[in-house]
Amino acid sequence: MFGLRGLHPDLEISGFETAFAEIVPRLAAQGFEVTIYCRASSHSAGNRAARVSGVDLVYVPSPGGKNLAAVVSTLLAVLHALCNRQFDVWFFVNVGMGHHCALARLSGRPVIMNVDGLDWTRGKWGPVARAYFYSAAKAAVRFCTQLVTDADAMRAYYLEHFRADSVMIPYGADIEDSVRPELIAAFSLRPQGYYLIVSRLIPENTLVEMLEGFAASHTTRALIVVGGANYADAFHERLKDIASHDSRIRLVGQVIDQVVLKELWCNCFMYLHGHSVGGTNPALLRAMGYGCAVLARDTVFNREVLEDAGRYFDANAPSVAAAIDAADDGGALPALRVAARERIRSRYTWERVTSEYADVFRRAAAQ
């Protein structure tokens, strides 16, 4: 596996790391011999075990800073694998690694990629980066022997724009309840006393509209925004400005402790999900598994996951404000919480997701 930071990185955990920390040990338990190439910079010196949960871990240098570390480290990993290892299947995550797949084909083995989202449409990237991601997507389509998408809508997009079919495998989630609600007291919160956003602070996640809409609503509850800003720019200054004029809105930064983060999800009144780019979102699934009532931006991806188990808003502040005011009495939310968990049970369990990946890998190896 290439493109991951690692199995359990202690720095910069993304949706991919969260997902494959669940999938890979289950594959190993089924008898797969799995090697993950890890970015050394995402693991402290004391967190670089060579084998964890039956999975081999190889750490490669990851120079290049935030924007280039993934590309450089994956290139080094592919070169190492070509020279030193024999794998039955080469698996990549992240469409940005599309050019690496051409090199991986020199192995003579199947090359599979989970293309994830539409990175060339993300607002955080400049024109050069967008052009690179689009070219990488075209390379993935050309050189991979199999593509994996994480939503039916994403599969349809690749069929329409690249004439490339794929296997659709979503992410998964666990169904869990709050066990330590007292942990949210560190944020001066009480159960059901706050709305919650857990998101990278980037433009396409509708954060300005959600904060402006919340500020215009009449709720007396707080809004807790979990997520870090990796750099300072006008967008992040806008978020801070909105929060500074409304005492209900609190930007609390990243919450690394997953136990605490789980309690924030489990005890929130409602979870706001503004993601607009990508397929099945891991944070949305986690919120559903934790029993959150969800208010999501109305996109084809979010509707595919939630169906009738959530409420929706358009990408503007008045729509957000109206949706919050409509939900604030809480009358309809218990039914949404039950429905969200039923969606996880019926489609998004880790066991089902792992079985679908296992089938893809077995078929590839057999061919």
LUMLONU-516779 format. One record per residue (C-alpha): residue number from 1; x, y, z. Coordinates in pm, whole numbers, plus 50000, padded with zeros to 5 digits. Layout:
# residues N
seq->NUM; x->X; y->Y; z->Z
...
//
This chain:
# residues 367
seq->1; x->50000; y->50000; z->50000
seq->2; x->50133; y->50339; z->49894
seq->3; x->50028; y->50696; z->49969
seq->4; x->49930; y->50652; z->50333
seq->5; x->50108; y->50831; z->50614
seq->6; x->50111; y->50498; z->50793
seq->7; x->49898; y->50259; z->50995
seq->8; x->49889; y->50466; z->51315
seq->9; x->50065; y->50798; z->51252
seq->10; x->50087; y->51031; z->51548
seq->11; x->50092; y->51336; z->51323
seq->12; x->49849; y->51450; z->51051
seq->13; x->49585; y->51178; z->51063
seq->14; x->49352; y->51201; z->50764
seq->15; x->49046; y->51010; z->50651
seq->16; x->49263; y->50760; z->50466
seq->17; x->49465; y->50679; z->50779
seq->18; x->49150; y->50649; z->50987
seq->19; x->48989; y->50416; z->50734
seq->20; x->49280; y->50186; z->50662
seq->21; x->49366; y->50154; z->51030
seq->22; x->49037; y->49964; z->51040
seq->23; x->49064; y->49783; z->50706
seq->24; x->49426; y->49665; z->50701
seq->25; x->49436; y->49468; z->51029
seq->26; x->49116; y->49294; z->50919
seq->27; x->49281; y->49201; z->50588
seq->28; x->49581; y->49065; z->50779
seq->29; x->49349; y->48860; z->50998
seq->30; x->49207; y->48704; z->50679
seq->31; x->49554; y->48592; z->50574
seq->32; x->49670; y->48878; z->50352
seq->33; x->50037; y->48972; z->50381
seq->34; x->50021; y->49352; z->50384
seq->35; x->50303; y->49606; z->50367
seq->36; x->50237; y->49976; z->50414
seq->37; x->50496; y->50230; z->50306
seq->38; x->50483; y->50505; z->50569
seq->39; x->50598; y->50867; z->50571
seq->40; x->50871; y->50886; z->50831
seq->41; x->50790; y->51248; z->50916
seq->42; x->50440; y->51151; z->51032
seq->43; x->50577; y->50920; z->51301
seq->44; x->50778; y->51020; z->51606
seq->45; x->51097; y->50824; z->51669
seq->46; x->50922; y->50610; z->51929
seq->47; x->50634; y->50524; z->51696
seq->48; x->50809; y->50343; z->51412
seq->49; x->50745; y->49978; z->51480
seq->50; x->50831; y->49744; z->51194
seq->51; x->50518; y->49534; z->51239
seq->52; x->50183; y->49620; z->51396
seq->53; x->49863; y->49413; z->51400
seq->54; x->50016; y->49166; z->51155
seq->55; x->50106; y->49441; z->50907
seq->56; x->50461; y->49517; z->50789
seq->57; x->50555; y->49885; z->50799
seq->58; x->50836; y->50040; z->50596
seq->59; x->50930; y->50402; z->50672
seq->60; x->51062; y->50620; z->50392
seq->61; x->51191; y->50978; z->50403
seq->62; x->50924; y->51240; z->50334
seq->63; x->51093; y->51569; z->50250
seq->64; x->50922; y->51849; z->50065
seq->65; x->50704; y->52007; z->50331
seq->66; x->50325; y->51992; z->50347
seq->67; x->50264; y->52024; z->49972
seq->68; x->50526; y->51783; z->49836
seq->69; x->50586; y->51527; z->50112
seq->70; x->50324; y->51284; z->49982
seq->71; x->50450; y->51294; z->49625
seq->72; x->50818; y->51262; z->49716
seq->73; x->50777; y->50992; z->49981
seq->74; x->50554; y->50783; z->49754
seq->75; x->50808; y->50809; z->49473
seq->76; x->51080; y->50686; z->49709
seq->77; x->50851; y->50405; z->49828
seq->78; x->50780; y->50288; z->49473
seq->79; x->51149; y->50288; z->49386
seq->80; x->51227; y->50091; z->49702
seq->81; x->50956; y->49837; z->49625
seq->82; x->51071; y->49791; z->49263
seq->83; x->51427; y->49723; z->49377
seq->84; x->51365; y->49520; z->49692
seq->85; x->51022; y->49360; z->49711
seq->86; x->50787; y->49127; z->49526
seq->87; x->50418; y->49205; z->49573
seq->88; x->50114; y->49036; z->49419
seq->89; x->49916; y->49363; z->49413
seq->90; x->50021; y->49727; z->49434
seq->91; x->49756; y->49949; z->49595
seq->92; x->49762; y->50330; z->49601
seq->93; x->49546; y->50585; z->49780
seq->94; x->49494; y->50945; z->49665
seq->95; x->49458; y->51043; z->49300
seq->96; x->49763; y->51270; z->49338
seq->97; x->49973; y->50954; z->49316
seq->98; x->49845; y->50879; z->48965
seq->99; x->50181; y->50940; z->48796
seq->100; x->50343; y->50696; z->49038
seq->101; x->50116; y->50423; z->48907
seq->102; x->50290; y->50438; z->48568
seq->103; x->50619; y->50360; z->48740
seq->104; x->50457; y->50086; z->48947
seq->105; x->50346; y->49907; z->48629
seq->106; x->50712; y->49817; z->48577
seq->107; x->50654; y->49557; z->48849
seq->108; x->50442; y->49360; z->48606
seq->109; x->50175; y->49324; z->48873
seq->110; x->49822; y->49467; z->48910
seq->111; x->49812; y->49833; z->49017
seq->112; x->49496; y->49948; z->49196
seq->113; x->49410; y->50296; z->49318
seq->114; x->49146; y->50445; z->49545
seq->115; x->49113; y->50781; z->49370
seq->116; x->48933; y->50951; z->49663
seq->117; x->48801; y->51299; z->49579
seq->118; x->48824; y->51556; z->49302
seq->119; x->49136; y->51731; z->49425
seq->120; x->49170; y->51951; z->49116
seq->121; x->48847; y->52126; z->49217
seq->122; x->48956; y->52210; z->49572
seq->123; x->48973; y->52579; z->49655
seq->124; x->49284; y->52544; z->49870
seq->125; x->49502; y->52462; z->49567
seq->126; x->49642; y->52710; z->49319
seq->127; x->49632; y->52662; z->48940
seq->128; x->49960; y->52469; z->48924
seq->129; x->49850; y->52219; z->49189
seq->130; x->49509; y->52179; z->49027
seq->131; x->49671; y->52108; z->48692
seq->132; x->49896; y->51850; z->48857
seq->133; x->49605; y->51670; z->49024
seq->134; x->49406; y->51661; z->48702
seq->135; x->49703; y->51519; z->48511
seq->136; x->49752; y->51264; z->48790
seq->137; x->49387; y->51158; z->48758
seq->138; x->49435; y->51104; z->48384
seq->139; x->49749; y->50902; z->48455
seq->140; x->49565; y->50688; z->48709
seq->141; x->49293; y->50616; z->48455
seq->142; x->49551; y->50521; z->48195
seq->143; x->49795; y->50313; z->48400
seq->144; x->49597; y->50150; z->48682
seq->145; x->49456; y->49806; z->48616
seq->146; x->49165; y->49881; z->48852
seq->147; x->49019; y->50198; z->49005
seq->148; x->48828; y->50214; z->49332
seq->149; x->48584; y->50496; z->49407
seq->150; x->48415; y->50556; z->49741
seq->151; x->48067; y->50663; z->49626
seq->152; x->47828; y->50581; z->49344
seq->153; x->47830; y->50949; z->49244
seq->154; x->48210; y->50942; z->49219
seq->155; x->48194; y->50628; z->49007
seq->156; x->47949; y->50806; z->48776
seq->157; x->48181; y->51109; z->48757
seq->158; x->48477; y->50899; z->48640
seq->159; x->48258; y->50724; z->48386
seq->160; x->48131; y->51054; z->48248
seq->161; x->48454; y->51257; z->48249
seq->162; x->48722; y->50991; z->48199
seq->163; x->48524; y->50701; z->48048
seq->164; x->48671; y->50482; z->48319
seq->165; x->48469; y->50240; z->48528
seq->166; x->48561; y->50156; z->48887
seq->167; x->48463; y->49939; z->49180
seq->168; x->48270; y->50139; z->49438
seq->169; x->48376; y->50068; z->49797
seq->170; x->48276; y->50324; z->50060
seq->171; x->48435; y->50385; z->50397
seq->172; x->48290; y->50246; z->50718
seq->173; x->48216; y->50341; z->51075
seq->174; x->48155; y->50189; z->51416
seq->175; x->47837; y->50227; z->51619
seq->176; x->47934; y->50351; z->51963
seq->177; x->47779; y->50537; z->52255
seq->178; x->47917; y->50797; z->52491
seq->179; x->48098; y->50639; z->52785
seq->180; x->48279; y->50940; z->52934
seq->181; x->48055; y->51244; z->52883
seq->182; x->48239; y->51427; z->53156
seq->183; x->48528; y->51483; z->52911
seq->184; x->48337; y->51757; z->52730
seq->185; x->48337; y->51963; z->53050
seq->186; x->48693; y->52063; z->52959
seq->187; x->48531; y->52274; z->52686
seq->188; x->48271; y->52413; z->52932
seq->189; x->48001; y->52213; z->52753
seq->190; x->47708; y->52002; z->52860
seq->191; x->47544; y->51720; z->52660
seq->192; x->47302; y->51845; z->52392
seq->193; x->47412; y->52201; z->52462
seq->194; x->47605; y->52265; z->52141
seq->195; x->47620; y->52220; z->51765
seq->196; x->47941; y->52066; z->51631
seq->197; x->48159; y->52096; z->51321
seq->198; x->48459; y->51865; z->51271
seq->199; x->48641; y->51969; z->50957
seq->200; x->48961; y->52079; z->50798
seq->201; x->48940; y->52455; z->50778
seq->202; x->48933; y->52487; z->50400
seq->203; x->48696; y->52683; z->50174
seq->204; x->48516; y->52394; z->50006
seq->205; x->48387; y->52270; z->50343
seq->206; x->48137; y->52559; z->50354
seq->207; x->48274; y->52695; z->50681
seq->208; x->48213; y->53064; z->50616
seq->209; x->47852; y->52999; z->50519
seq->210; x->47795; y->52771; z->50820
seq->211; x->47945; y->53019; z->51067
seq->212; x->47759; y->53314; z->50914
seq->213; x->47436; y->53116; z->50913
seq->214; x->47481; y->53009; z->51273
seq->215; x->47550; y->53370; z->51373
seq->216; x->47221; y->53470; z->51208
seq->217; x->47023; y->53195; z->51383
seq->218; x->46830; y->53235; z->51707
seq->219; x->46967; y->52934; z->51894
seq->220; x->47107; y->52980; z->52243
seq->221; x->47334; y->52678; z->52202
seq->222; x->47704; y->52707; z->52123
seq->223; x->47879; y->52610; z->51800
seq->224; x->48204; y->52420; z->51851
seq->225; x->48435; y->52408; z->51548
seq->226; x->48703; y->52138; z->51568
seq->227; x->48979; y->52169; z->51310
seq->228; x->49316; y->52329; z->51260
seq->229; x->49443; y->52593; z->51021
seq->230; x->49780; y->52501; z->50876
seq->231; x->49851; y->52849; z->50746
seq->232; x->49722; y->53205; z->50783
seq->233; x->49530; y->53366; z->50498
seq->234; x->49222; y->53577; z->50433
seq->235; x->48991; y->53275; z->50458
seq->236; x->49105; y->53180; z->50807
seq->237; x->49101; y->53542; z->50918
seq->238; x->48738; y->53557; z->50802
seq->239; x->48651; y->53259; z->51021
seq->240; x->48817; y->53420; z->51321
seq->241; x->48637; y->53746; z->51254
seq->242; x->48296; y->53580; z->51246
seq->243; x->48370; y->53397; z->51571
seq->244; x->48499; y->53713; z->51741
seq->245; x->48162; y->53882; z->51689
seq->246; x->47950; y->53596; z->51828
seq->247; x->48026; y->53453; z->52171
seq->248; x->47836; y->53134; z->52083
seq->249; x->48093; y->53036; z->51817
seq->250; x->48417; y->52880; z->51939
seq->251; x->48709; y->52770; z->51723
seq->252; x->48880; y->52514; z->51945
seq->253; x->49149; y->52394; z->51700
seq->254; x->49244; y->52032; z->51646
seq->255; x->49143; y->51767; z->51898
seq->256; x->49403; y->51493; z->51869
seq->257; x->49267; y->51272; z->52149
seq->258; x->49020; y->51045; z->51970
seq->259; x->48842; y->50957; z->52295
seq->260; x->48766; y->51323; z->52357
seq->261; x->48665; y->51376; z->51995
seq->262; x->48425; y->51082; z->52014
seq->263; x->48261; y->51233; z->52324
seq->264; x->48219; y->51567; z->52146
seq->265; x->48040; y->51386; z->51862
seq->266; x->47828; y->51162; z->52086
seq->267; x->47703; y->51446; z->52305
seq->268; x->47638; y->51719; z->52048
seq->269; x->47285; y->51845; z->51979
seq->270; x->47345; y->51836; z->51603
seq->271; x->47642; y->51784; z->51372
seq->272; x->47693; y->52027; z->51082
seq->273; x->47863; y->51879; z->50777
seq->274; x->47964; y->52118; z->50499
seq->275; x->48193; y->51904; z->50283
seq->276; x->48126; y->51957; z->49914
seq->277; x->48413; y->51780; z->49732
seq->278; x->48468; y->51408; z->49746
seq->279; x->48270; y->51092; z->49789
seq->280; x->48179; y->50911; z->50109
seq->281; x->48321; y->51126; z->50389
seq->282; x->48470; y->50941; z->50690
seq->283; x->48383; y->51220; z->50935
seq->284; x->48019; y->51206; z->50829
seq->285; x->48009; y->50830; z->50877
seq->286; x->48167; y->50859; z->51222
seq->287; x->47907; y->51116; z->51323
seq->288; x->47629; y->50884; z->51206
seq->289; x->47776; y->50585; z->51389
seq->290; x->47799; y->50791; z->51708
seq->291; x->47429; y->50868; z->51684
seq->292; x->47445; y->51230; z->51575
seq->293; x->47157; y->51414; z->51418
seq->294; x->47315; y->51551; z->51100
seq->295; x->47257; y->51876; z->50914
seq->296; x->47453; y->51849; z->50588
seq->297; x->47520; y->52058; z->50282
seq->298; x->47293; y->51942; z->50003
seq->299; x->47528; y->51759; z->49765
seq->300; x->47489; y->51437; z->49570
seq->301; x->47761; y->51278; z->49785
seq->302; x->47602; y->51367; z->50119
seq->303; x->47256; y->51259; z->50005
seq->304; x->47396; y->50926; z->49888
seq->305; x->47527; y->50857; z->50239
seq->306; x->47245; y->51003; z->50449
seq->307; x->46936; y->50961; z->50232
seq->308; x->46648; y->51042; z->50471
seq->309; x->46862; y->51012; z->50784
seq->310; x->46962; y->51378; z->50785
seq->311; x->46854; y->51731; z->50708
seq->312; x->47010; y->51952; z->50442
seq->313; x->47104; y->52313; z->50374
seq->314; x->47213; y->52505; z->50066
seq->315; x->47555; y->52671; z->50053
seq->316; x->47446; y->53011; z->50183
seq->317; x->47405; y->53165; z->50526
seq->318; x->47025; y->53219; z->50516
seq->319; x->46968; y->52851; z->50437
seq->320; x->47195; y->52745; z->50725
seq->321; x->47021; y->52984; z->50966
seq->322; x->46676; y->52860; z->50865
seq->323; x->46780; y->52495; z->50904
seq->324; x->46925; y->52557; z->51252
seq->325; x->46617; y->52745; z->51368
seq->326; x->46394; y->52467; z->51234
seq->327; x->46592; y->52202; z->51421
seq->328; x->46656; y->52388; z->51745
seq->329; x->46350; y->52262; z->51933
seq->330; x->46491; y->51912; z->51893
seq->331; x->46158; y->51742; z->51825
seq->332; x->46261; y->51556; z->51509
seq->333; x->46621; y->51481; z->51606
seq->334; x->46576; y->51150; z->51797
seq->335; x->46436; y->50988; z->51482
seq->336; x->46728; y->51121; z->51276
seq->337; x->46977; y->50974; z->51523
seq->338; x->46817; y->50630; z->51499
seq->339; x->46798; y->50647; z->51120
seq->340; x->47164; y->50749; z->51089
seq->341; x->47278; y->50441; z->51280
seq->342; x->47055; y->50218; z->51072
seq->343; x->47228; y->50352; z->50759
seq->344; x->47565; y->50249; z->50908
seq->345; x->47438; y->49900; z->50996
seq->346; x->47289; y->49843; z->50653
seq->347; x->47575; y->49967; z->50435
seq->348; x->47881; y->50107; z->50609
seq->349; x->48023; y->49847; z->50847
seq->350; x->48400; y->49793; z->50846
seq->351; x->48347; y->49419; z->50801
seq->352; x->48156; y->49473; z->50478
seq->353; x->48408; y->49730; z->50350
seq->354; x->48701; y->49498; z->50426
seq->355; x->48529; y->49207; z->50250
seq->356; x->48482; y->49418; z->49938
seq->357; x->48850; y->49521; z->49933
seq->358; x->48952; y->49158; z->49988
seq->359; x->48748; y->49053; z->49685
seq->360; x->48914; y->49321; z->49468
seq->361; x->49264; y->49219; z->49576
seq->362; x->49200; y->48847; z->49532
seq->363; x->49058; y->48896; z->49184
seq->364; x->49354; y->49113; z->49087
seq->365; x->49610; y->48863; z->49214
seq->366; x->49433; y->48575; z->49040
seq->367; x->49440; y->48757; z->48708
//
